[in-house]
Amino acid sequence: MQASISHFRTISLCLLLAAGFTWLAVPGLAQGAGLAMLGTLAKGEWTIKYRDGSPDRKICVRSGQELIQIKHDETGCSQFIVEDGVSRVSVQYTCPGNGYGRTSIRRETAALVQLETQGIHAGLPFQFQAEARRTGSC
């Protein structure tokens, strides 16, 4: 009986270690060029419609990257790719002295995406969901 418990613990420890190493390896793999899905979005003026009823916002999308940092539109923020799929990307970013955020973008078409983002901006928490749609030229 004692031997089977020890064997079970050994197997459990090995599985935990394997899962841990896999978890550590995946973010490293995700840090390549990445975010190709954003490059497939239509260029031009996009309107962001917030689900909480906040006023719409218009932004000019040139690369798709503009959709990542909706609350932090400054430069100099570092980004870490969490998920880089064909129709969905998630990016965590940090803006020194002004907070951080995590944004997920799900592509429905080249001119329509769903946004979810949360984080800290100017010392205050934020969280919102929105739909962004291409509405014209910049």
C-alpha positions as CSV (number, residue, x, y, z in Angstrom):
1,M,0.0,0.0,0.0
2,Q,2.8,2.4,0.9
3,A,4.6,1.7,-2.4
4,S,1.5,2.5,-4.4
5,I,1.0,5.9,-2.6
6,S,4.6,6.8,-3.2
7,H,4.2,5.8,-6.9
8,F,1.1,7.9,-7.2
9,R,2.9,10.9,-5.6
10,T,5.8,10.5,-8.0
11,I,3.5,10.3,-11.0
12,S,1.5,13.4,-9.8
13,L,4.7,15.3,-9.3
14,C,5.9,14.4,-12.8
15,L,2.6,15.5,-14.3
16,L,2.7,18.8,-12.4
17,L,6.3,19.5,-13.5
18,A,5.4,18.7,-17.1
19,A,2.4,21.0,-17.0
20,G,4.5,23.7,-15.5
21,F,7.2,23.5,-18.1
22,T,4.6,23.5,-20.9
23,W,3.0,26.6,-19.4
24,L,6.4,28.3,-19.3
25,A,7.2,27.3,-22.8
26,V,4.0,28.5,-24.5
27,P,4.4,32.3,-23.7
28,G,7.9,32.1,-25.1
29,L,6.6,30.6,-28.3
30,A,3.9,33.3,-28.5
31,Q,6.5,36.1,-28.5
32,G,7.5,35.7,-32.2
33,A,6.4,38.2,-34.8
34,G,2.8,37.3,-34.0
35,L,-0.5,39.1,-34.2
36,A,-0.9,38.4,-37.9
37,M,-4.7,38.5,-37.4
38,L,-4.5,42.2,-36.8
39,G,-2.9,42.7,-40.2
40,T,-5.9,41.2,-41.9
41,L,-8.2,43.9,-40.6
42,A,-9.5,46.6,-43.0
43,K,-7.5,49.9,-42.7
44,G,-9.4,53.1,-42.1
45,E,-11.6,54.8,-39.6
46,W,-13.2,52.4,-37.0
47,T,-16.0,53.2,-34.6
48,I,-15.9,51.7,-31.1
49,K,-19.3,51.1,-29.6
50,Y,-19.0,50.4,-25.8
51,R,-21.5,48.0,-24.4
52,D,-22.0,50.0,-21.2
53,G,-23.5,52.9,-23.1
54,S,-20.4,55.2,-23.1
55,P,-20.1,57.5,-26.1
56,D,-18.7,56.0,-29.3
57,R,-15.1,56.6,-30.1
58,K,-13.5,56.8,-33.5
59,I,-9.9,55.7,-34.2
60,C,-7.8,55.4,-37.3
61,V,-6.6,51.8,-37.8
62,R,-3.5,51.5,-39.8
63,S,-2.0,48.2,-38.5
64,G,-4.7,46.8,-36.1
65,Q,-2.3,47.4,-33.2
66,E,-4.3,50.5,-32.4
67,L,-7.1,48.3,-31.0
68,I,-4.9,46.8,-28.3
69,Q,-4.4,49.9,-26.1
70,I,-7.7,51.7,-26.2
71,K,-7.3,53.2,-22.7
72,H,-3.5,53.7,-23.0
73,D,-2.9,55.5,-26.3
74,E,0.6,56.6,-25.4
75,T,3.7,55.1,-26.8
76,G,6.5,53.3,-24.9
77,C,4.3,50.6,-23.5
78,S,5.7,47.0,-23.4
79,Q,3.5,44.2,-24.8
80,F,3.4,40.5,-24.1
81,I,1.4,38.3,-26.4
82,V,-0.8,35.9,-24.5
83,E,-2.8,34.4,-27.3
84,D,-2.1,34.6,-31.1
85,G,-4.8,32.8,-33.1
86,V,-6.3,33.1,-36.5
87,S,-9.4,34.8,-35.2
88,R,-8.4,35.9,-31.7
89,V,-5.5,37.7,-30.1
90,S,-4.9,38.6,-26.5
91,V,-2.1,41.0,-25.4
92,Q,-1.0,42.1,-21.9
93,Y,0.8,45.5,-21.8
94,T,2.4,47.7,-19.3
95,C,2.8,51.5,-19.6
96,P,5.5,52.7,-17.2
97,G,4.0,55.3,-14.8
98,N,0.5,54.9,-16.2
99,G,-0.7,51.4,-15.5
100,Y,-1.3,48.3,-17.5
101,G,-4.0,46.4,-19.4
102,R,-5.0,43.1,-21.0
103,T,-7.0,43.2,-24.3
104,S,-8.6,40.4,-26.2
105,I,-9.7,41.0,-29.8
106,R,-11.9,38.5,-31.6
107,R,-12.2,38.9,-35.4
108,E,-15.6,38.4,-36.9
109,T,-14.8,39.9,-40.3
110,A,-12.1,42.1,-41.7
111,A,-14.3,45.1,-40.7
112,L,-15.8,43.9,-37.4
113,V,-14.2,42.8,-34.1
114,Q,-15.2,42.3,-30.5
115,L,-13.0,43.8,-27.8
116,E,-12.6,43.0,-24.2
117,T,-10.1,44.9,-22.1
118,Q,-9.3,45.6,-18.4
119,G,-6.5,47.0,-16.4
120,I,-5.4,50.1,-14.5
121,H,-5.2,53.6,-16.1
122,A,-4.1,56.7,-14.2
123,G,-4.4,54.8,-10.9
124,L,-8.0,53.7,-11.5
125,P,-9.3,50.3,-12.7
126,F,-11.2,49.9,-15.9
127,Q,-13.0,47.1,-17.7
128,F,-15.1,47.2,-20.8
129,Q,-16.5,45.3,-23.7
130,A,-17.0,46.9,-27.1
131,E,-17.6,46.2,-30.7
132,A,-15.3,47.9,-33.2
133,R,-16.4,48.3,-36.9
134,R,-14.8,50.0,-39.9
135,T,-16.9,53.0,-40.7
136,G,-14.8,55.0,-43.3
137,S,-11.5,56.4,-44.3
138,C,-9.0,58.2,-42.1
